[in-house]
């Protein structure tokens, strides 16, 4: 249960953060690349301080030392988590919220993430792909399609149009 609580806290924090970011991006005074750079610059020292505290307080759990990683694990961490998730995904996401509604972009991005994690976990980590997970994937992807497609707008039929208005 604590894992679920932390996941919910993370989701709430991301939701608040992205609404704040969208509010700033909407002003047109800053672009998505600068917003990501600022966010990351502020977050990085806080994350290192949290790691240092965890390493001192609980070196066998949350604060495990970095020296235990081998080359393959460093490459996975740096390229997969750092470059792809930490940089490319954040840049793409901030571009998306600078162009679209955060109330649509956030759920799409954060629904595709777990769906791809379930599939990649099954393919590369031998995690079970159960009927329950397949149902969840179907529901997630249905939600992404619903949020990603706009409802066709109907013409305003309340006022008659003159021939020049229809051309």
C-alpha positions as CSV (number, residue, x, y, z in Angstrom):
1,X,0.0,0.0,0.0
2,X,2.8,2.6,0.7
3,X,3.9,2.2,-3.0
4,X,0.4,3.2,-4.1
5,X,0.3,6.2,-1.7
6,X,3.6,7.4,-3.1
7,X,2.4,6.9,-6.7
8,X,-0.7,9.0,-5.9
9,X,1.4,11.7,-4.3
10,X,3.6,11.7,-7.4
11,X,0.6,12.0,-9.6
12,X,-0.8,14.9,-7.6
13,X,2.5,16.7,-7.6
14,X,2.9,16.2,-11.4
15,X,-0.7,17.4,-11.9
16,X,-0.1,20.6,-9.9
17,X,3.3,21.1,-11.5
18,X,2.0,20.8,-15.1
19,X,-0.9,23.1,-14.5
20,X,1.5,25.7,-13.1
21,X,3.8,25.2,-16.0
22,X,1.0,25.5,-18.5
23,X,-0.1,28.7,-16.9
24,X,3.4,30.2,-17.4
25,X,3.8,28.8,-20.9
26,X,0.4,30.2,-21.8
27,X,1.7,33.8,-21.2
28,X,4.0,33.4,-24.2
29,X,6.9,34.9,-22.1
30,X,8.8,31.6,-22.0
31,X,9.1,28.6,-24.3
32,X,9.0,24.9,-23.4
33,X,12.8,24.4,-23.6
34,X,13.5,27.2,-21.1
35,X,10.7,25.9,-18.8
36,X,12.2,22.4,-18.8
37,X,15.7,23.8,-18.2
38,X,14.5,25.8,-15.2
39,X,12.5,22.9,-13.8
40,X,15.4,20.5,-14.1
41,X,17.9,23.0,-12.7
42,X,15.8,23.5,-9.6
43,X,14.9,19.8,-9.2
44,X,18.4,18.5,-9.6
45,X,20.0,19.8,-6.4
46,X,16.9,18.9,-4.4
47,X,17.1,15.3,-5.8
48,X,20.8,15.1,-4.9
49,X,20.1,16.4,-1.4
50,X,17.3,13.8,-1.0
51,X,19.7,11.0,-2.2
52,X,22.4,12.2,0.3
53,X,19.9,12.1,3.2
54,X,18.6,8.7,2.2
55,X,22.1,7.4,1.8
56,X,23.0,8.5,5.3
57,X,19.7,7.4,6.8
58,X,19.1,4.2,5.0
59,X,22.1,3.1,2.9
60,X,20.7,-0.4,2.4
61,X,17.4,0.8,0.9
62,X,16.5,4.1,-0.7
63,X,20.1,5.4,-0.4
64,X,22.0,2.6,-2.0
65,X,25.4,3.6,-3.2
66,X,26.1,4.4,-6.9
67,X,29.2,2.3,-6.9
68,X,27.2,-1.0,-7.2
69,X,26.3,-0.3,-10.9
70,X,28.1,-2.0,-13.7
71,X,28.6,-0.5,-17.2
72,X,25.4,-1.9,-18.7
73,X,23.4,-0.6,-15.7
74,X,25.0,2.8,-16.1
75,X,24.1,2.9,-19.8
76,X,20.5,1.9,-19.1
77,X,20.2,4.5,-16.3
78,X,21.9,7.3,-18.2
79,X,20.4,6.8,-21.7
80,X,17.1,5.2,-20.9
81,X,16.1,7.0,-17.8
82,X,18.2,10.2,-18.1
83,X,18.2,11.0,-21.8
84,X,15.0,9.4,-23.0
85,X,12.8,9.8,-20.0
86,X,14.5,12.7,-18.2
87,X,15.3,14.9,-21.2
88,X,13.4,13.9,-24.4
89,X,10.2,13.1,-22.7
90,X,10.1,16.3,-20.6
91,X,10.9,18.4,-23.7
92,X,8.2,16.6,-25.7
93,X,5.7,17.0,-22.9
94,X,6.4,20.7,-22.4
95,X,6.1,21.3,-26.1
96,X,2.7,19.4,-26.0
97,X,1.4,21.5,-23.1
98,X,2.6,24.7,-24.7
99,X,0.5,23.8,-27.8
100,X,-2.5,22.0,-26.3
101,X,-4.7,21.8,-23.3
102,X,-3.0,20.5,-20.2
103,X,-6.2,18.7,-19.3
104,X,-5.8,16.6,-22.5
105,X,-2.0,16.4,-22.9
106,X,-1.2,15.3,-19.3
107,X,-3.6,12.4,-19.2
108,X,-2.4,11.3,-22.7
109,X,1.3,11.4,-21.8
110,X,0.8,9.8,-18.4
111,X,-1.5,7.1,-19.7
112,X,0.9,6.1,-22.6
113,X,3.7,5.9,-20.0
114,X,2.3,3.0,-17.9
115,X,0.8,1.3,-21.0
116,X,4.3,1.2,-22.6
117,X,5.9,0.2,-19.3
118,X,3.5,-2.8,-19.0
119,X,4.3,-3.9,-22.6
120,X,8.0,-3.3,-22.3
121,X,8.1,-5.0,-18.9
122,X,6.5,-8.0,-20.4
123,X,8.8,-8.1,-23.4
124,X,12.2,-7.3,-21.7
125,X,11.8,-8.0,-18.0
126,X,9.7,-11.1,-18.2
127,X,6.9,-9.5,-16.1
128,X,3.6,-11.4,-16.5
129,X,1.1,-9.9,-19.0
130,X,-2.1,-11.0,-17.2
131,X,-5.7,-10.7,-18.5
132,X,-6.1,-8.0,-15.8
133,X,-3.2,-6.0,-17.3
134,X,-4.5,-6.5,-20.8
135,X,-7.9,-5.1,-19.8
136,X,-6.2,-2.2,-18.1
137,X,-4.2,-1.5,-21.3
138,X,-7.3,-1.6,-23.3
139,X,-9.0,0.9,-21.0
140,X,-6.0,3.2,-20.9
141,X,-5.6,3.2,-24.7
142,X,-9.3,3.8,-25.1
143,X,-9.0,6.8,-22.9
144,X,-6.0,8.1,-24.9
145,X,-8.0,7.8,-28.1
146,X,-11.0,9.6,-26.5
147,X,-8.8,12.4,-25.3
148,X,-6.6,12.5,-28.4
149,X,-9.5,12.9,-30.9
150,X,-11.6,16.0,-30.9
151,X,-15.3,15.8,-31.2
152,X,-16.4,17.1,-34.5
153,X,-17.9,20.6,-34.2
154,X,-21.4,21.1,-35.5
155,X,-22.2,24.3,-37.4
156,X,-24.2,26.9,-35.6
157,X,-27.8,26.2,-36.8
158,X,-29.4,28.9,-34.7
159,X,-28.7,31.8,-37.1
160,X,-29.5,31.6,-40.8
161,X,-26.5,32.0,-43.2
162,X,-26.5,34.2,-46.2
163,X,-24.9,32.9,-49.4
164,X,-21.8,35.0,-48.7
165,X,-21.3,33.5,-45.3
166,X,-21.2,29.9,-46.6
167,X,-18.5,30.5,-49.2
